[in-house]
Amino acid sequence: MKNDKFEAYYTKQLALDEDEWCRLMDMCKEPLPSTFRISGSRETAAVLTSVMQNTYIPHLSSVVFEDQLIPPPIPLPWYPNGLAWQFNVPKKALRKSPEFKKFHSFLVFETEVGNTTRQEAVSMLPPLFLDVDPHHIVLDMCAAPGSKTSQLLESLHSSQSLLESCVPPGLLIANDSDYKRTHLLIHQSARLPSPALLVTNLDASIFPTLSLPSKGTADSSGRKASSSPLLFDRILCDVPCSGDGTIRKNIGIWKKWNPMDGNGLHGYVSSLVDTFRRIEAYLFSSLQLRILQRAMRMLRHGGRIVYSTCSLNPVENEAVVAEALRTVPGFELVDVSESFPSLIRHPGLSKWHPTTGRDLKYFDTYEDYIASLPGGKGTARLVRSHWPPSEELGLERCIRIYPHLQDTGGFFIAVLRSIASPKYGSMTPSGMCAQIKHPREGKRAANEVADVSEVKKARLDGDDDVLMVAATEISENRQTVPADPIPAETAPAKKQKQKETGTGDNGFKEMPYTFISANDPTVESCLQFSLTSDFPTSNLLVRNPEGEPARSLYLTNNLVRAVLSKNDYRRMRVMTAGTKIFTRQEGGFGRAGADGGEEVVEKVPRFRLLSEGLPVVLPYIIPESIVDTDLPALRRLLETYYPLLSGFDEAFQRDLGAKPLGSHVVRFKEGVIDGASLTHDLVLPIWKSSSSISLMIDKKAKSALSLRVFFEDLTAAGRQGAAWKQQKDNLNENVASETPIPDASTPDLGYEGLEPKDGDKEDGGV
C-alpha cells in the first residue's frame, strides 16, 4: 500500500519529525482495531459494564489460539466511565475460539437490541466535546447514520432525576440531507427511545430558522410577538469530507487519493455580476464552510459548536474554521486541551501549504498563486481562504488525532463558542458583496473543465460504507446562503411541477403529526394502564391519515410539541418525532370457542404498552399496579412463548390473576439462582390472555437478555437456531468425509427449511 502523492503532500502539511512520520505511515497500513461503546440507559450501561468486567474479561485474559496469546478487550482510557472498549482479535479466533465466540455472540445480541454500538473510537469524540446537558436544545446537522446522535441522546437522558432521565426537558433535532439515510438514522436512534427527538431531512447548509411560541415578549414596536426564533445551545457539524483519515479501513484511498478532493470541498471560484441593480452570485462555495456558517448563525449566545471531519487535510479543517471565524463575527475557538487528559492529541495547524493541482505545485501565498496565472485573477480556481489566515485566530486550539497516537483513525475537531448574540435578516445584496472577498472576473467558459475530482464522504459510524458525493453537486446548487433563511412557518413553497399532489412540498410523503385531545377515546383506552394524573396526555400524537383509526401513539416532550405546533412539518421535512409508546393489539383477547371462533371472555383494551416505550412511561405508572416476581418466572417466560399462568408460583398466579386481560408491567426482583444473576430490578411488559401470558419484547431482545442473565440463549428461537447450526455442521462433516464428485445428479446441499424464522414481536397468547 503506497501513494507517493499522499505521502509527499502530508509530509509537507503535518511537519512531523522523521521518526513520528514513519510511525504514522506504518500505522496507516495496519488494520483498524474493533471498538464498541456501551450505550442505552444509565442503569443498563452499568449492568453491561459489570458483566464485561466480572464475567467476560476474566475468561478472555488467558486465551491461546494457534499458539498465540490473544489480548482481551480493554477500555478506552479517555472515554468516561469505562463505557468504550477496544479489541484487536483475528476474525478466525472470533469464529473458532470458544471463549471469544461466546463473547462475540454476546456483543452481537446486545448490539441488535441497542445496548452496545459498534463505532470507531475517534467517532465517539465530537459528542463528548459538545458537552450536552439534559436541558440543552441540540442540533446534529449531518447526523446519519446516527452513532453520534445516539451519544447525544444519552447525554440528554443523563439526569439523575428519574422523570428527567426518561423525559428530558431539552431537544435534539437530528438532520440529514439524504432521505434514505434518515431511515438508518431513525433506526439507530430508536435504540434509545426519546420523546425529545426530531429527525429532519434538510440541506444543512440552508437549514431553516424554526419558530417557538412567544413567551409574551414585545418586539421593537411594542407589539407582542406571536413567535420567537429557535436558537440552539449545542450544534454538531460532523461534515462531509474527503475521508482520508479513514485510510486504515478504506484501503481504496491508497489508490484514489489526490489533493484536489480537499480543495474541491473547501471551495472553488466565485463570480459576481451586477447589472441594473440585479445581483447574480455564482458561488462554488464550500459545503463544509456553508454548514459551519449556518450553524454559527443559529447558535444561542454562550452556546457551543463542534466542527469535525475524518480528514487530515488542513484545507478541510483549519482553513474552514479560519474562514468561518473571519466571515461570522462573535465567535472564538475554545481551548479544550485539559478535557479528557488521557486522550493523546496534536494541536491544530497555524501554517499549511495548499497545492493548486494534482501535480503538487505549491505557492507560499495567494498573491504568488495569482501572479503565476497567465490570465491573472480571472482564471483562479482557488480562493484566498485556501491559504492560512494572516490574523491570529488561535487555530492551535483545534485538535488533531493521528492514527499512531493511540491506534485509531485520523480525525479533526474544533470547538467554537458564541460570544455575541446572533443577528437575523442582515444579509442584503450589499452584505453579500461584502462577504465575497475574492470574486472571479467573468464566468467559466462552457468548454472549460474544472480540476475537481470525485469527493467522498467517509463516515466513521457503523460498518464501513462510504457515501460518494460529486463535487459538481456543490456547484450545481448555486444557492446564496443568507444569514437567516426564510422561517419554516412562513416560507413560500417553491414553484415547481407537482404531478401527484401539487402541494409544493417537494414530494414529501410522510404522514402528518396530529396531537390528539386528552378526552379522545383512544387516549382514555390507554389510560387504563394505571397511569398517574400527571401523565402528559396533551403530548400524545398519532400518525395516520385523517379518518382512519389510530394504530400507534407517540409521546413527545413539551419542546417537541412546541416546534411541531409552530412550524409546518412538511417544510421542516420531519421524518419522526418523539417515541412510540402504545400500539394496537390484534390478538390475545380470549380462548377458542367450541365452534372454532374466539370466545371473548371480557372487554380488553385494544392498546398495549411497547417495550421501547416502557422506560418513558414508567415514571407515570402507579407503583402498586406493577406485579412483582422472581428469576425462575423470567426463565420460564424466556423459554416459552405463551406459558400457562398455572405454571408459575402461587403468589404470581394470585397477583396477576386478579388483573384484567390485557397489557401489564412485571418487575423481576434482583437476585441470584443457579448461577444466574440479576444485579438490579428488571421491569418488562407482558400480555395477559385468558389462560396464558407472554413477554412482550422482541425475539432478539429475549436472546440478549437470556445471555446477559443466564449466560446462554434459553429462548425457543435460540434453541431452534442452535439445532439448525448443529444440523448444518453435521451435513458439512458428512460432505467433507464423503467428498462426492459434483455432477448434474448431485443434490443441492443447501439448508432451506432448516433456518429459524425470525418474525416480528409476539402478538399475545391464547
Secondary structure as GFF3:
##gff-version 3
##sequence-region A 1 766
A	DSSP	alpha_helix	4	14	.	.	.	ID=ss1
A	DSSP	alpha_helix	18	28	.	.	.	ID=ss2
A	DSSP	beta_strand	34	38	.	.	.	ID=ss3
A	DSSP	alpha_helix	42	51	.	.	.	ID=ss4
A	DSSP	pi_helix	52	56	.	.	.	ID=ss5
A	DSSP	alpha_helix	57	60	.	.	.	ID=ss6
A	DSSP	beta_strand	64	65	.	.	.	ID=ss7
A	DSSP	beta_strand	68	69	.	.	.	ID=ss8
A	DSSP	beta_strand	74	75	.	.	.	ID=ss9
A	DSSP	three_ten_helix	80	82	.	.	.	ID=ss10
A	DSSP	beta_strand	84	87	.	.	.	ID=ss11
A	DSSP	alpha_helix	91	96	.	.	.	ID=ss12
A	DSSP	alpha_helix	98	112	.	.	.	ID=ss13
A	DSSP	beta_strand	116	118	.	.	.	ID=ss14
A	DSSP	three_ten_helix	121	124	.	.	.	ID=ss15
A	DSSP	alpha_helix	125	130	.	.	.	ID=ss16
A	DSSP	beta_strand	137	140	.	.	.	ID=ss17
A	DSSP	alpha_helix	147	156	.	.	.	ID=ss18
A	DSSP	alpha_helix	162	166	.	.	.	ID=ss19
A	DSSP	beta_strand	171	175	.	.	.	ID=ss20
A	DSSP	alpha_helix	179	189	.	.	.	ID=ss21
A	DSSP	beta_strand	197	200	.	.	.	ID=ss22
A	DSSP	three_ten_helix	204	206	.	.	.	ID=ss23
A	DSSP	beta_strand	211	213	.	.	.	ID=ss24
A	DSSP	beta_strand	227	229	.	.	.	ID=ss25
A	DSSP	beta_strand	232	238	.	.	.	ID=ss26
A	DSSP	three_ten_helix	244	246	.	.	.	ID=ss27
A	DSSP	alpha_helix	252	256	.	.	.	ID=ss28
A	DSSP	alpha_helix	260	266	.	.	.	ID=ss29
A	DSSP	beta_strand	267	275	.	.	.	ID=ss30
A	DSSP	beta_strand	278	285	.	.	.	ID=ss31
A	DSSP	alpha_helix	287	297	.	.	.	ID=ss32
A	DSSP	beta_strand	299	309	.	.	.	ID=ss33
A	DSSP	alpha_helix	318	327	.	.	.	ID=ss34
A	DSSP	beta_strand	331	333	.	.	.	ID=ss35
A	DSSP	beta_strand	346	347	.	.	.	ID=ss36
A	DSSP	alpha_helix	366	371	.	.	.	ID=ss37
A	DSSP	three_ten_helix	376	379	.	.	.	ID=ss38
A	DSSP	three_ten_helix	384	386	.	.	.	ID=ss39
A	DSSP	three_ten_helix	395	397	.	.	.	ID=ss40
A	DSSP	beta_strand	399	401	.	.	.	ID=ss41
A	DSSP	alpha_helix	403	406	.	.	.	ID=ss42
A	DSSP	beta_strand	411	418	.	.	.	ID=ss43
A	DSSP	alpha_helix	429	435	.	.	.	ID=ss44
A	DSSP	beta_strand	455	458	.	.	.	ID=ss45
A	DSSP	beta_strand	466	469	.	.	.	ID=ss46
A	DSSP	alpha_helix	471	477	.	.	.	ID=ss47
A	DSSP	beta_strand	514	515	.	.	.	ID=ss48
A	DSSP	alpha_helix	521	526	.	.	.	ID=ss49
A	DSSP	three_ten_helix	527	529	.	.	.	ID=ss50
A	DSSP	three_ten_helix	537	539	.	.	.	ID=ss51
A	DSSP	beta_strand	540	542	.	.	.	ID=ss52
A	DSSP	beta_strand	552	555	.	.	.	ID=ss53
A	DSSP	alpha_helix	558	566	.	.	.	ID=ss54
A	DSSP	alpha_helix	569	572	.	.	.	ID=ss55
A	DSSP	beta_strand	574	577	.	.	.	ID=ss56
A	DSSP	beta_strand	579	584	.	.	.	ID=ss57
A	DSSP	beta_strand	590	592	.	.	.	ID=ss58
A	DSSP	beta_strand	598	600	.	.	.	ID=ss59
A	DSSP	beta_strand	607	609	.	.	.	ID=ss60
A	DSSP	alpha_helix	614	617	.	.	.	ID=ss61
A	DSSP	three_ten_helix	618	620	.	.	.	ID=ss62
A	DSSP	three_ten_helix	623	625	.	.	.	ID=ss63
A	DSSP	beta_strand	627	629	.	.	.	ID=ss64
A	DSSP	alpha_helix	631	639	.	.	.	ID=ss65
A	DSSP	three_ten_helix	645	647	.	.	.	ID=ss66
A	DSSP	alpha_helix	650	657	.	.	.	ID=ss67
A	DSSP	beta_strand	662	668	.	.	.	ID=ss68
A	DSSP	beta_strand	671	673	.	.	.	ID=ss69
A	DSSP	beta_strand	676	678	.	.	.	ID=ss70
A	DSSP	beta_strand	682	688	.	.	.	ID=ss71
A	DSSP	beta_strand	693	695	.	.	.	ID=ss72
A	DSSP	alpha_helix	699	710	.	.	.	ID=ss73
A	DSSP	alpha_helix	716	738	.	.	.	ID=ss74
###
